Amino acid sequence: QVQLVESGGGLVQAGGSLRLSCAASGSISSINAMGWYRQAPGKQRELVAMISTGGIINYGDSVKGRFTISRDNAKNTMYLQMNSLKPEDTAVYYCYSRVSGRFDYWGQGTQVTVSS
């Protein structure tokens, strides 16, 4: 099993920046990929960014050029640097991991609110 704990959410004005962190514990060596999803009220959960153990990175179209995903393997922590935030980025952001090629784990979520 893998436990994921997010931090770093909050309230920010449009154009501002936030950095989210996701600390992983448990069966770290079995993690294939980690990423961030978000869900706004009344909308489906969507991919924000994903990074594989091989370093392959994918971003959702709406965040390309503004958000950056990274991992610090020594700290078992993943980050999401969010710049040029827009009100439409307002959502609950969830940390995600794929373990052993078939198990999905989620964090509890952290709220990001961008005011106009």
JOSUL-V856453 format. One record per helix or strand of 3 or more residues. SS is the DSSP state (H for helix, E for strand). FROM is the first residue (numbers start at 1). TO is the last residue. If there is no record, write none. Layout:
ss->SS from->FROM to->TO
ss->SS from->FROM to->TO
This chain:
ss->E from->2 to->7
ss->E from->10 to->13
ss->E from->18 to->26
ss->H from->28 to->30
ss->E from->31 to->39
ss->E from->46 to->52
ss->E from->57 to->59
ss->E from->67 to->72
ss->E from->77 to->82
ss->H from->87 to->89
ss->E from->91 to->99
ss->E from->103 to->106
ss->E from->110 to->115
